[in-house]
Amino acid sequence: MNLASHAMTDTEAEIGRDLVTLALAEDLGGTPGVDLTAVALAGAHARATLIARQDGVVCGLGPAVWTFASRGVTELEIVCAEGSTVRAGDPLIHVTGGAAAVLSAERTALNLIQRLSGTATLTRAFVDAVAGTGARILDTRKTTPGMRALQRWAVRCGGGDNHRFGLFDEAMLKDNHIAASGSIAAAVRVIRDAHPGVRIHVEADTLAQAGEAADAGADVVLLDNMTDDELRAAIERIAGRALTEASGGVDLTTVAAIAATGVDRISIGALTHSAPAFDAALDLETTT
């Protein structure tokens, strides 16, 4: 596993910190906001441990630490690495500070770890399922609004790769674009003229469209909802002129067979829109 893929980019870190600020403001009713229960904890000091309650791949420790730190908690120790495999009962972060501060950050920190670790864990399952085939597992733009940067990072922590970030960094001709533009060849030509050097993806629903996309000079041909036999035929027709990507109808029961067709990439929306939350909790150990 490439550990470099587990590192956040500077942009992702900046977006992540902003997201923590927004999430805390949402929970506390503004900035600095108020926790109405905290009055019962005045003067109390706490030591707690954030632990895994299931096996899986952990992601989101850094954002969780930012969350506690934003509430004034300064004694924080991360005890495992982002993207590492953990077992139920393993400690993730030790937290020491004012009880009111620790507990006011608890839910936001857990929300982040549970969502991101869920995506990393599901991604790892798909990556393991296609091991040895050469196919790469990719995410899609089907992300939670505002969380795309962190969810893409979680996919990398699980061993997957990232698709385009958004509409601005790569062009993708989908079925509606093709219908509106008249033909794949015409649309590719217009995009090439307007945006030289930009990678162009073309979605193909049929073998004829796959061939047309490759003939037009697409960089990636996305083979949408094809059977395994259709995928093999499309790959043969494209003949190495473009990267091939399978999408649609992909789950853990089908992904190995899809990868075995020889596709270069498999994109899976479920990594970010349907990953089960990872079970984690904050256990209070002592208070003084």
C-alpha atoms as a printed R data frame, in Angstrom:
    type eleno elety resid chain resno       x       y       z
1   ATOM     1    CA   MET     A     1   0.000   0.000   0.000
2   ATOM     2    CA   ASN     A     2   1.336   3.415  -0.987
3   ATOM     3    CA   LEU     A     3   1.483   5.401   2.254
4   ATOM     4    CA   ALA     A     4   1.832   8.643   0.294
5   ATOM     5    CA   SER     A     5  -1.781   8.150  -0.807
6   ATOM     6    CA   HIS     A     6  -2.817   8.402   2.848
7   ATOM     7    CA   ALA     A     7  -1.507  11.951   3.153
8   ATOM     8    CA   MET     A     8  -3.857  14.889   2.739
9   ATOM     9    CA   THR     A     9  -2.969  17.530   0.200
10  ATOM    10    CA   ASP     A    10  -2.668  21.102   1.465
11  ATOM    11    CA   THR     A    11  -5.970  21.917  -0.237
12  ATOM    12    CA   GLU     A    12  -7.717  18.966   1.398
13  ATOM    13    CA   ALA     A    13  -6.353  19.976   4.799
14  ATOM    14    CA   GLU     A    14  -7.589  23.544   4.339
15  ATOM    15    CA   ILE     A    15 -11.041  22.350   3.303
16  ATOM    16    CA   GLY     A    16 -11.049  19.871   6.188
17  ATOM    17    CA   ARG     A    17 -10.300  22.541   8.771
18  ATOM    18    CA   ASP     A    18 -13.041  24.737   7.358
19  ATOM    19    CA   LEU     A    19 -15.443  21.794   7.511
20  ATOM    20    CA   VAL     A    20 -14.599  21.200  11.176
21  ATOM    21    CA   THR     A    21 -15.382  24.841  11.917
22  ATOM    22    CA   LEU     A    22 -18.736  24.601  10.127
23  ATOM    23    CA   ALA     A    23 -19.622  21.295  11.789
24  ATOM    24    CA   LEU     A    24 -18.908  22.617  15.269
25  ATOM    25    CA   ALA     A    25 -20.896  25.788  14.570
26  ATOM    26    CA   GLU     A    26 -23.786  23.601  13.416
27  ATOM    27    CA   ASP     A    27 -23.708  21.617  16.672
28  ATOM    28    CA   LEU     A    28 -23.134  24.571  19.003
29  ATOM    29    CA   GLY     A    29 -25.461  27.070  17.357
30  ATOM    30    CA   GLY     A    30 -22.722  29.333  16.042
31  ATOM    31    CA   THR     A    31 -19.159  30.380  16.794
32  ATOM    32    CA   PRO     A    32 -18.141  30.140  19.580
33  ATOM    33    CA   GLY     A    33 -21.602  28.758  20.363
34  ATOM    34    CA   VAL     A    34 -22.797  27.109  23.547
35  ATOM    35    CA   ASP     A    35 -23.209  23.591  24.945
36  ATOM    36    CA   LEU     A    36 -26.128  23.862  27.374
37  ATOM    37    CA   THR     A    37 -25.106  20.674  29.187
38  ATOM    38    CA   ALA     A    38 -21.587  21.924  29.879
39  ATOM    39    CA   VAL     A    39 -22.648  23.895  32.964
40  ATOM    40    CA   ALA     A    40 -22.954  20.567  34.794
41  ATOM    41    CA   LEU     A    41 -19.280  19.846  34.096
42  ATOM    42    CA   ALA     A    42 -17.748  23.089  35.308
43  ATOM    43    CA   GLY     A    43 -14.181  22.482  36.504
44  ATOM    44    CA   ALA     A    44 -14.182  18.770  35.684
45  ATOM    45    CA   HIS     A    45 -11.131  17.332  33.935
46  ATOM    46    CA   ALA     A    46 -11.362  14.214  31.774
47  ATOM    47    CA   ARG     A    47  -9.218  11.590  30.117
48  ATOM    48    CA   ALA     A    48 -10.870   9.660  27.314
49  ATOM    49    CA   THR     A    49  -9.976   7.358  24.460
50  ATOM    50    CA   LEU     A    50 -11.560   7.250  21.066
51  ATOM    51    CA   ILE     A    51 -11.722   3.554  20.158
52  ATOM    52    CA   ALA     A    52 -12.731   1.363  17.234
53  ATOM    53    CA   ARG     A    53 -15.695  -0.872  17.871
54  ATOM    54    CA   GLN     A    54 -15.280  -2.881  14.710
55  ATOM    55    CA   ASP     A    55 -12.519  -4.139  12.430
56  ATOM    56    CA   GLY     A    56 -11.752  -1.889   9.495
57  ATOM    57    CA   VAL     A    57  -9.599   0.834   7.986
58  ATOM    58    CA   VAL     A    58  -9.342   4.035   9.988
59  ATOM    59    CA   CYS     A    59  -9.448   7.495   8.448
60  ATOM    60    CA   GLY     A    60 -10.233  10.909   9.908
61  ATOM    61    CA   LEU     A    61  -7.938  10.977  12.930
62  ATOM    62    CA   GLY     A    62  -6.450  14.329  11.912
63  ATOM    63    CA   PRO     A    63  -9.850  16.024  11.478
64  ATOM    64    CA   ALA     A    64 -10.970  14.550  14.805
65  ATOM    65    CA   VAL     A    65  -7.900  16.056  16.505
66  ATOM    66    CA   TRP     A    66  -8.636  19.424  14.872
67  ATOM    67    CA   THR     A    67 -12.152  19.175  16.293
68  ATOM    68    CA   PHE     A    68 -10.994  18.632  19.882
69  ATOM    69    CA   ALA     A    69  -8.300  21.299  19.515
70  ATOM    70    CA   SER     A    70 -10.895  23.797  18.281
71  ATOM    71    CA   ARG     A    71 -12.672  23.369  21.607
72  ATOM    72    CA   GLY     A    72  -9.468  24.062  23.551
73  ATOM    73    CA   VAL     A    73  -8.326  20.483  24.164
74  ATOM    74    CA   THR     A    74  -4.535  20.447  23.886
75  ATOM    75    CA   GLU     A    75  -3.490  16.991  25.141
76  ATOM    76    CA   LEU     A    76  -4.130  14.750  22.154
77  ATOM    77    CA   GLU     A    77  -2.284  11.601  21.103
78  ATOM    78    CA   ILE     A    78  -3.005   9.734  17.882
79  ATOM    79    CA   VAL     A    79  -1.997   6.114  18.435
80  ATOM    80    CA   CYS     A    80  -2.456   4.624  14.957
81  ATOM    81    CA   ALA     A    81  -1.918   5.789  11.390
82  ATOM    82    CA   GLU     A    82  -4.436   7.039   8.860
83  ATOM    83    CA   GLY     A    83  -5.246   4.196   6.484
84  ATOM    84    CA   SER     A    84  -4.164   1.513   8.938
85  ATOM    85    CA   THR     A    85  -6.154  -1.625   9.645
86  ATOM    86    CA   VAL     A    86  -7.596  -1.688  13.171
87  ATOM    87    CA   ARG     A    87  -9.474  -4.247  15.205
88  ATOM    88    CA   ALA     A    88 -12.476  -3.810  17.447
89  ATOM    89    CA   GLY     A    89 -11.283  -2.418  20.767
90  ATOM    90    CA   ASP     A    90  -8.139  -0.744  19.376
91  ATOM    91    CA   PRO     A    91  -7.463   2.778  20.683
92  ATOM    92    CA   LEU     A    92  -7.326   5.500  18.054
93  ATOM    93    CA   ILE     A    93  -6.818   8.772  19.935
94  ATOM    94    CA   HIS     A    94  -6.154   9.582  23.595
95  ATOM    95    CA   VAL     A    95  -7.795  12.840  24.685
96  ATOM    96    CA   THR     A    96  -7.168  14.765  27.906
97  ATOM    97    CA   GLY     A    97  -8.668  18.105  28.849
98  ATOM    98    CA   GLY     A    98 -11.614  19.904  30.377
99  ATOM    99    CA   ALA     A    99 -14.586  17.554  30.413
100 ATOM   100    CA   ALA     A   100 -16.906  20.164  28.921
101 ATOM   101    CA   ALA     A   101 -14.524  20.799  26.019
102 ATOM   102    CA   VAL     A   102 -13.945  17.113  25.351
103 ATOM   103    CA   LEU     A   103 -17.630  16.238  25.364
104 ATOM   104    CA   SER     A   104 -18.691  19.231  23.273
105 ATOM   105    CA   ALA     A   105 -16.342  18.021  20.507
106 ATOM   106    CA   GLU     A   106 -17.195  14.334  20.868
107 ATOM   107    CA   ARG     A   107 -20.063  14.020  18.367
108 ATOM   108    CA   THR     A   108 -18.464  16.080  15.613
109 ATOM   109    CA   ALA     A   109 -15.174  14.169  15.943
110 ATOM   110    CA   LEU     A   110 -17.003  10.838  15.848
111 ATOM   111    CA   ASN     A   111 -19.157  11.878  12.877
112 ATOM   112    CA   LEU     A   112 -16.030  12.607  10.875
113 ATOM   113    CA   ILE     A   113 -14.220   9.411  11.824
114 ATOM   114    CA   GLN     A   114 -17.289   7.237  11.327
115 ATOM   115    CA   ARG     A   115 -18.059   8.634   7.870
116 ATOM   116    CA   LEU     A   116 -14.465   8.689   6.596
117 ATOM   117    CA   SER     A   117 -13.454   5.327   8.075
118 ATOM   118    CA   GLY     A   118 -16.608   3.813   6.614
119 ATOM   119    CA   THR     A   119 -15.548   4.923   3.153
120 ATOM   120    CA   ALA     A   120 -11.945   3.767   3.684
121 ATOM   121    CA   THR     A   121 -13.130   0.372   4.933
122 ATOM   122    CA   LEU     A   122 -15.498  -0.206   2.013
123 ATOM   123    CA   THR     A   123 -12.862   0.938  -0.471
124 ATOM   124    CA   ARG     A   124 -10.335  -1.521   0.967
125 ATOM   125    CA   ALA     A   125 -12.850  -4.350   0.505
126 ATOM   126    CA   PHE     A   126 -13.192  -3.498  -3.203
127 ATOM   127    CA   VAL     A   127  -9.425  -3.094  -3.625
128 ATOM   128    CA   ASP     A   128  -8.826  -6.483  -2.019
129 ATOM   129    CA   ALA     A   129 -11.485  -8.061  -4.248
130 ATOM   130    CA   VAL     A   130  -9.653  -7.049  -7.458
131 ATOM   131    CA   ALA     A   131  -6.112  -7.713  -6.211
132 ATOM   132    CA   GLY     A   132  -3.881  -9.149  -8.921
133 ATOM   133    CA   THR     A   133  -6.040  -8.029 -11.856
134 ATOM   134    CA   GLY     A   134  -4.438  -4.645 -12.475
135 ATOM   135    CA   ALA     A   135  -7.788  -2.852 -12.285
136 ATOM   136    CA   ARG     A   136  -7.893   0.306 -10.159
137 ATOM   137    CA   ILE     A   137 -10.826   1.218  -7.926
138 ATOM   138    CA   LEU     A   138 -12.004   4.841  -8.263
139 ATOM   139    CA   ASP     A   139 -14.549   7.069  -6.571
140 ATOM   140    CA   THR     A   140 -17.107   9.324  -8.309
141 ATOM   141    CA   ARG     A   141 -18.676  12.762  -7.751
142 ATOM   142    CA   LYS     A   142 -21.511  11.136  -5.779
143 ATOM   143    CA   THR     A   143 -20.322  12.668  -2.523
144 ATOM   144    CA   THR     A   144 -21.890  14.469   0.445
145 ATOM   145    CA   PRO     A   145 -22.020  18.196  -0.413
146 ATOM   146    CA   GLY     A   146 -19.105  19.965   1.273
147 ATOM   147    CA   MET     A   147 -17.316  16.710   2.130
148 ATOM   148    CA   ARG     A   148 -15.928  15.743  -1.277
149 ATOM   149    CA   ALA     A   149 -12.299  16.584  -0.490
150 ATOM   150    CA   LEU     A   150 -12.284  14.511   2.697
151 ATOM   151    CA   GLN     A   151 -14.233  11.629   1.180
152 ATOM   152    CA   ARG     A   152 -11.777  11.459  -1.726
153 ATOM   153    CA   TRP     A   153  -8.949  11.333   0.809
154 ATOM   154    CA   ALA     A   154 -10.752   8.492   2.601
155 ATOM   155    CA   VAL     A   155 -10.895   6.551  -0.672
156 ATOM   156    CA   ARG     A   156  -7.118   6.890  -0.991
157 ATOM   157    CA   CYS     A   157  -6.686   5.753   2.625
158 ATOM   158    CA   GLY     A   158  -8.588   2.624   1.646
159 ATOM   159    CA   GLY     A   159  -6.224   1.996  -1.263
160 ATOM   160    CA   GLY     A   160  -8.406   3.414  -4.028
161 ATOM   161    CA   ASP     A   161  -7.786   6.184  -6.532
162 ATOM   162    CA   ASN     A   162  -9.598   9.425  -7.226
163 ATOM   163    CA   HIS     A   163 -11.624  10.298 -10.292
164 ATOM   164    CA   ARG     A   164 -11.899  13.936 -11.395
165 ATOM   165    CA   PHE     A   165 -12.652  16.277  -8.506
166 ATOM   166    CA   GLY     A   166 -15.420  18.156 -10.289
167 ATOM   167    CA   LEU     A   167 -16.631  19.709 -13.492
168 ATOM   168    CA   PHE     A   168 -13.606  21.993 -13.683
169 ATOM   169    CA   ASP     A   169 -10.606  19.670 -13.844
170 ATOM   170    CA   GLU     A   170 -11.555  17.043 -16.443
171 ATOM   171    CA   ALA     A   171 -14.270  16.884 -19.115
172 ATOM   172    CA   MET     A   172 -16.754  14.039 -19.219
173 ATOM   173    CA   LEU     A   173 -19.305  13.517 -21.974
174 ATOM   174    CA   LYS     A   174 -22.251  11.634 -20.518
175 ATOM   175    CA   ASP     A   175 -25.369  10.472 -22.341
176 ATOM   176    CA   ASN     A   176 -27.191  13.798 -22.007
177 ATOM   177    CA   HIS     A   177 -24.165  15.742 -23.257
178 ATOM   178    CA   ILE     A   178 -23.887  13.455 -26.274
179 ATOM   179    CA   ALA     A   179 -27.598  13.771 -27.059
180 ATOM   180    CA   ALA     A   180 -27.434  17.567 -26.808
181 ATOM   181    CA   SER     A   181 -24.260  17.945 -28.860
182 ATOM   182    CA   GLY     A   182 -25.278  15.680 -31.730
183 ATOM   183    CA   SER     A   183 -22.387  13.207 -31.727
184 ATOM   184    CA   ILE     A   184 -19.423  12.032 -29.706
185 ATOM   185    CA   ALA     A   185 -16.934  13.106 -32.366
186 ATOM   186    CA   ALA     A   186 -18.367  16.620 -32.605
187 ATOM   187    CA   ALA     A   187 -18.421  17.085 -28.839
188 ATOM   188    CA   VAL     A   188 -14.852  15.828 -28.372
189 ATOM   189    CA   ARG     A   189 -13.639  18.148 -31.138
190 ATOM   190    CA   VAL     A   190 -15.276  21.214 -29.567
191 ATOM   191    CA   ILE     A   191 -13.838  20.423 -26.122
192 ATOM   192    CA   ARG     A   192 -10.351  19.827 -27.584
193 ATOM   193    CA   ASP     A   193 -10.467  23.185 -29.361
194 ATOM   194    CA   ALA     A   194 -11.756  25.052 -26.295
195 ATOM   195    CA   HIS     A   195  -9.601  23.324 -23.661
196 ATOM   196    CA   PRO     A   196  -6.365  21.973 -25.164
197 ATOM   197    CA   GLY     A   197  -4.636  19.462 -22.934
198 ATOM   198    CA   VAL     A   198  -7.684  18.656 -20.792
199 ATOM   199    CA   ARG     A   199  -8.392  14.952 -20.296
200 ATOM   200    CA   ILE     A   200 -11.667  13.906 -21.905
201 ATOM   201    CA   HIS     A   201 -13.834  11.025 -20.719
202 ATOM   202    CA   VAL     A   202 -16.682   9.685 -22.846
203 ATOM   203    CA   GLU     A   203 -19.485   7.530 -21.465
204 ATOM   204    CA   ALA     A   204 -20.437   4.687 -23.800
205 ATOM   205    CA   ASP     A   205 -23.613   2.649 -23.441
206 ATOM   206    CA   THR     A   206 -22.990   0.487 -26.504
207 ATOM   207    CA   LEU     A   207 -20.092  -1.123 -28.368
208 ATOM   208    CA   ALA     A   208 -20.640   1.311 -31.227
209 ATOM   209    CA   GLN     A   209 -20.298   4.280 -28.888
210 ATOM   210    CA   ALA     A   210 -17.162   2.783 -27.348
211 ATOM   211    CA   GLY     A   211 -15.584   2.539 -30.784
212 ATOM   212    CA   GLU     A   212 -16.724   6.046 -31.728
213 ATOM   213    CA   ALA     A   213 -15.231   7.469 -28.525
214 ATOM   214    CA   ALA     A   214 -11.873   5.832 -29.170
215 ATOM   215    CA   ASP     A   215 -11.937   6.954 -32.819
216 ATOM   216    CA   ALA     A   216 -12.645  10.525 -31.656
217 ATOM   217    CA   GLY     A   217  -9.572  10.537 -29.428
218 ATOM   218    CA   ALA     A   218 -11.135  10.215 -25.978
219 ATOM   219    CA   ASP     A   219  -8.604   9.687 -23.209
220 ATOM   220    CA   VAL     A   220 -10.935   7.477 -21.151
221 ATOM   221    CA   VAL     A   221 -13.957   5.499 -22.344
222 ATOM   222    CA   LEU     A   222 -16.417   4.812 -19.538
223 ATOM   223    CA   LEU     A   223 -18.261   1.580 -20.288
224 ATOM   224    CA   ASP     A   224 -21.593   2.044 -18.563
225 ATOM   225    CA   ASN     A   225 -23.681  -0.861 -17.264
226 ATOM   226    CA   MET     A   226 -22.206  -3.399 -19.665
227 ATOM   227    CA   THR     A   227 -22.151  -7.136 -19.139
228 ATOM   228    CA   ASP     A   228 -18.789  -8.833 -18.691
229 ATOM   229    CA   ASP     A   229 -18.917 -10.114 -22.280
230 ATOM   230    CA   GLU     A   230 -19.744  -6.615 -23.546
231 ATOM   231    CA   LEU     A   231 -16.856  -5.196 -21.549
232 ATOM   232    CA   ARG     A   232 -14.449  -7.653 -23.152
233 ATOM   233    CA   ALA     A   233 -15.761  -6.807 -26.620
234 ATOM   234    CA   ALA     A   234 -15.506  -3.074 -25.951
235 ATOM   235    CA   ILE     A   235 -11.940  -3.398 -24.677
236 ATOM   236    CA   GLU     A   236 -11.042  -5.297 -27.845
237 ATOM   237    CA   ARG     A   237 -12.636  -2.598 -30.004
238 ATOM   238    CA   ILE     A   238 -10.892   0.234 -28.167
239 ATOM   239    CA   ALA     A   239  -7.625  -1.668 -28.604
240 ATOM   240    CA   GLY     A   240  -5.503   0.341 -26.210
241 ATOM   241    CA   ARG     A   241  -6.323   3.719 -27.750
242 ATOM   242    CA   ALA     A   242  -7.894   4.937 -24.490
243 ATOM   243    CA   LEU     A   243  -8.124   3.871 -20.876
244 ATOM   244    CA   THR     A   244 -11.187   1.747 -20.206
245 ATOM   245    CA   GLU     A   245 -13.415   2.227 -17.198
246 ATOM   246    CA   ALA     A   246 -16.343   0.100 -16.057
247 ATOM   247    CA   SER     A   247 -19.159   1.691 -14.089
248 ATOM   248    CA   GLY     A   248 -22.688   0.846 -13.056
249 ATOM   249    CA   GLY     A   249 -23.968  -2.233 -11.256
250 ATOM   250    CA   VAL     A   250 -20.706  -2.746  -9.398
251 ATOM   251    CA   ASP     A   251 -20.780  -4.335  -5.962
252 ATOM   252    CA   LEU     A   252 -18.606  -6.716  -3.977
253 ATOM   253    CA   THR     A   253 -20.243  -9.731  -5.613
254 ATOM   254    CA   THR     A   254 -19.562  -8.523  -9.168
255 ATOM   255    CA   VAL     A   255 -16.370  -6.472  -9.018
256 ATOM   256    CA   ALA     A   256 -13.876  -9.357  -9.336
257 ATOM   257    CA   ALA     A   257 -15.484 -10.622 -12.526
258 ATOM   258    CA   ILE     A   258 -15.605  -7.085 -13.927
259 ATOM   259    CA   ALA     A   259 -11.921  -6.606 -13.155
260 ATOM   260    CA   ALA     A   260 -11.107  -9.924 -14.832
261 ATOM   261    CA   THR     A   261 -12.382  -8.571 -18.167
262 ATOM   262    CA   GLY     A   262  -9.239  -6.458 -18.398
263 ATOM   263    CA   VAL     A   263 -10.670  -2.982 -17.730
264 ATOM   264    CA   ASP     A   264  -8.165  -0.440 -16.481
265 ATOM   265    CA   ARG     A   265 -10.459   1.240 -13.954
266 ATOM   266    CA   ILE     A   266 -13.705   0.596 -12.084
267 ATOM   267    CA   SER     A   267 -15.585   3.595 -10.692
268 ATOM   268    CA   ILE     A   268 -17.984   3.015  -7.797
269 ATOM   269    CA   GLY     A   269 -20.348   5.666  -6.428
270 ATOM   270    CA   ALA     A   270 -21.156   3.548  -3.366
271 ATOM   271    CA   LEU     A   271 -17.712   4.241  -1.901
272 ATOM   272    CA   THR     A   272 -18.877   7.719  -0.929
273 ATOM   273    CA   HIS     A   273 -22.667   7.662  -1.055
274 ATOM   274    CA   SER     A   274 -23.474   4.327   0.577
275 ATOM   275    CA   ALA     A   275 -20.573   3.264   2.790
276 ATOM   276    CA   PRO     A   276 -21.831   2.074   6.193
277 ATOM   277    CA   ALA     A   277 -20.675   4.207   9.104
278 ATOM   278    CA   PHE     A   278 -17.652   2.793  10.892
279 ATOM   279    CA   ASP     A   279 -18.447   1.994  14.528
280 ATOM   280    CA   ALA     A   280 -16.312   4.076  16.875
281 ATOM   281    CA   ALA     A   281 -16.893   5.609  20.306
282 ATOM   282    CA   LEU     A   282 -15.338   7.892  22.892
283 ATOM   283    CA   ASP     A   283 -14.859   6.116  26.219
284 ATOM   284    CA   LEU     A   284 -14.419   8.373  29.239
285 ATOM   285    CA   GLU     A   285 -11.778   6.804  31.469
286 ATOM   286    CA   THR     A   286 -11.332   9.224  34.351
287 ATOM   287    CA   THR     A   287 -12.653  12.572  35.582
288 ATOM   288    CA   THR     A   288 -11.257  14.801  38.320
